[in-house]
Amino acid sequence: MTPRRVLAVVLVLLAALFVLQNRNTTSIDLFWISLQAPLWLVLVVIFAIGWVAGFLFARGR
């Protein structure tokens, strides 16, 4: 096992643990839209949006 694979396994385990501990439903309100979604899904979507924004801004440099 290479260090890269060990890190990948650790990150997958941490992600699974995160999902299992954050299964509660939360309410998201944005302007006139109100949604109910699991907390882990909301956090993953926000993370993905931030990652895409960072990629797009760094791409211009």
Beta strands, then each sheet from edge to edge (+ up, - down):
strand 1: 25-30
strand 2: 33-38
sheet 1: 1+ 2-
end
